[in-house]
Amino acid sequence: MAQKANAQQGVLQEKAARRALQLATQYATDTVQEDGHWLGSMSSDATITAEWIFLLQSIGRVIDDKDRAAYQYHFLSSQQDDGSWAIAPQYPHGGNLSATIEAYLALKILGLSTDHAAMRRAREFVLENGGVEGMRIFTRFHLAMFGIIPWSAVPQMPPELILLPAWLPINIYKFSSWARITIVPFLLIRTREPVYALPNGCQADNDYLDELWCNPGNKSVPYSKGFLNLWFSDKIALLFLMVDWLLCLVCSIGFLPLRNWAVRLCISWILERQEASGDWAGIFPPMHLSIYALLLHGHSLDDEPVRRGLEALDRFCYQDDEHGKWMQPCVSPVWDTFLMVRGLSDSNDIDADDGLLTRALAWTRAKQILVKHGDWRVYRPQLVSGGFSFEYANTWYPDVDDTAAGILAFLKQDPSSLYSGHVLRAAIWILGMQNGDGGWAAFDVGNDALFLNSIPFSDMDSLCDPSSADIAGRVIEAFGLMLQLYSQSKSREHEEIFQRIKIACTRAIGYLQSTQESTGAWYGRWGTNYVYGTSNVLCGLSYFVTTSRVRTMIKDAVQWLGSVQNADGGWGERLDSYTCPERAGVGESTPSQTAWALMGLLPINKVCRQFGRPQYNMVTYWRDFFRGLWDMRSMLTERYQENPENPFVIPTFHFGPTILIPSRLNPELRNVRESELNALMVHDKFLQKWHTLPDPTWTFKPAKMYWAAFRGVLNRSIDADVSTTASEAAKICDEVLSKRSIRKDSESEPLCDRWDEMYIKEVMMKIVTKNVSRLYVGKDLASDDNYISCLLGVLNGVLASVWIVNMTPDAIKPLVRLMSCLPIWLRKRKLDRLYYNKLLTEKKLQVEKGEKVDIHDDFATSLTAKAKRMPDKRFYELSNMSSRMLAQHFAAVHSTGTVSFRLCQKLMAHPELADKLRQEARVTLTQPENPEAWTAGELSALRLHDCFIAETLRTEPLIYSTIRRTCVQEGGYTFSDGTYIPKGFDVGIPTDQVHHDARFWGSDPKIFNPDRWLRREDPVTYVENDFYGFGHGRHACVGRFFASRLMKIMLIHINFTYEMKLVPGQGEGHFGFGFMHAPVDLKVKLRRRELKNAYSEG
């Protein structure tokens, strides 16, 4: 009952989630701007709006009654019960003294009576907390500009600071971007020491706020701790304080020879950084302070820079019924649009090519900053622009966080934009902004001179922009997605950029490891706080679970998130965690922090759910291990049917743990680099080459030279006249079949007069070997029965040795090698001595003498010519080349021979289909009894024959697992869906199970039915995720077109020319050991048909 109730609850929750998603999508649709972007309002504490009121009062702008009431309503609606104003909603430490002082002054300027209840409560709060004397530095500046406190109570800020070169440890560019653009106008304001009028007039010693002073008789309150206090607590702050005293002395003397030059430079610096829209950095503090600075140094309200600046500030004002009217500290259209596009793309509730998304990203693409200016260029002068900023207009200060969010939005909406200019430029810019510690800051690089926070005019510890974990997390999320898409792409464009991205991510992960808290969480500078930081980092690390250190980091972080989840299922965190780390993750649940936590957990949960490590206990591991030795096919089917879309792990005797993945990952698997998942190592493990091969030169390496030599020969064979190929193949069939009867008296009587018994697999192997040998060594040697027998002896010996060694424990494999390889070695020596040495010597002489030869005539000629040009001359040695020829023989003979044997089996098992094939041959071929008359067009038109071969390959795959690779990458490899392959593990696709999956092949996948292929083009060489007849990708069977044509010719000729039936008492058996399996040879009866009957039959 409980289980049923939980299931019902899950259904209800899913419905609720889908409903919420629909509502959110509808909201997004309803709120989009006309040009395609989104813009949400931004809240602020009371100081931002208060300082806007101060500016309006200072410049004499009249506030109309409607706005006055709206501003008052904003302040009053945000006042707390104790009369204070906080720096953030629900701030756990209560009201903030400076915010309350500024809000009180703003309300008084706006005309609210000091007898108003709100004013009385605010006044009581200020006095109870030490009065105006305890205010922050920013508040001091604004009160000094109204004469409420003397300028002597404000730290010195000399404009000469602008003159210090960038290479000095203290200069304007060592401050964070937001501090720098704010400090420069402050330098000019502090220099002029203005006093503006309040409603009670303009006075140097104004008593407008005397009711907030504990001691209004002493307003020259100190702005730093005392000398002795600093001596024992902060020597750097003491040094800065002494410099401040010195500056006060110099200013009082008036000896300032560089002052005017510095002032002019500051004004020029400010004007240069004003955007065409009037903004400075897109944030309120420098915007309103720059207007003060310009007005104090020769500009008027009608001058264009001042006028545009005020217009920009007017645009920042926002009003609604709930909160009144306030000044936003910033606007965030680019950020809002990136996040909205990413959310809509992830929701799958709207098509990726929907106009809503494409218009939004077209709008943001136009916001990419490609200008040649920017403060970040001071320390990165060669770096190319490509970042994005938060706001409508902020070309001087693009930020890394926005740019990474932009990459995510672009790629989530359109993965094909990976190689687009806007994505690559953004990635290159982020790469150039990486700090030395491996992390990223928001706006600057190397901006970590934290000692500057001890300067007297800093009391918020925010003068620097060092690396932060939350930004590093978002960057590696963007880079991780780029690397994932790159691994899935066939293109290898811009490889250098992606190598740089890999290196940058490795460094960033090291930074994140060093900054992870002992609890497992990460500090979040740009969102509250540890929940936000941990979420960002987990989103990024989910792409890099291939290393043990990352998995350890993830495990600790996930455990921490679980430990701070609230009883209601949500997450919350208050701002007190910034000052009290033990309060990390503590707070009432909120939608935003719950969403952050889930954003971090969901990708990690996906990775953990599909984690590639075998999750066996000892009992189940050894149970599956021994079962897999003799019953691999059934075990694979059971595991596959549990969930065809999930990977599963199979312990194997000879390959170790093997992870079988769903066929949907085929495109990614077949395009993975060899340096990550290696195919040749699988061949080596299957062949057990260290124990089975006769000498170390028998190898497929170097593959490039090897396959190049073979492809030319194959292409020549495929392009050759069909009639010649068919007639020669048919002659070989007739010749072999006439000699392979196991009756002692068979040679004395014609094959067509009586039934003869033979082992059909052995016969087909010889037919295939003779046909293949024509391609490899030429017609003359291929027609030598002694050569064919010697070659088959070596090839069959290797296969037998492979089976024996694969079934042998590692400890005794060297001993078994001596026994199994000695016969093979002797046979190969005989093959070399009698045939290959002579053949290859002739080829070498032809090549060395420069004789005109057709290198595509046969594989021996092509291989010799290619090996001659190899820098490593070992490839040109006779023993090496003969081993390479044998390696290719091995692959071709056993695969094509086995499939040809299976075709004969199917002909005998389905005589009705054999009749249909003969009927097709009679109708299509002009002379079915004469292969010399066949044409390429006629052969291609034999559609049912193609379907018969394809259906045989489907129902009887050569191997149980295809596209096999061994993970060789340090730390393993992770697929796009999170499936992790540890180093040393094998990975592949379960061929037989995919070939019998009803989702792909209908309700009757186990039935042999060639007609199912009639709707597909080129059935035999068909390549899709549901069929692996010849493998996929760059390691697919290189000879598949030659093999399919040869099998088709043999199928036509044998079925049309011979009658064949199984000797009673035999079944379609096979011998298997783990992933290896082979069909058992069958004894059949065979006789030649009378061609006139075959031709007229039916």
PyMOL commands that set and color helices and strands:
alter all, ss='L'
color gray80, all
select helices_A, chain A and resi 2-31+46-59+65-78+97-109+117-128+132-134+137-144+151-153+159-163+172-174+177-192+210-212+227-233+235-253+259-272+284-296+304-316+333-347+355-365+375-378+400-413+415-419+421-432+450-454+469-488+495-515+530-541+548-563+575-578+581-583+591-609+618-642+663-671+680-687+689-692+703-719+722-739+746-748+751-753+760-777+779-782+785-806+810-848+859-868+873-876+878-909+911-924+931-933+936-940+943-955+991-995+998-1001+1010-1013+1033-1035+1040-1057+1091-1096
alter helices_A, ss='H'
color red, helices_A
select strands_A, chain A and resi 317-320+324-327+648-652+656-660+677-678+756-759+961-967+973-974+980-981+986-990+1058-1062+1070-1073+1076-1079+1083-1088
alter strands_A, ss='S'
color yellow, strands_A
deselect
rebuild
show_as cartoon
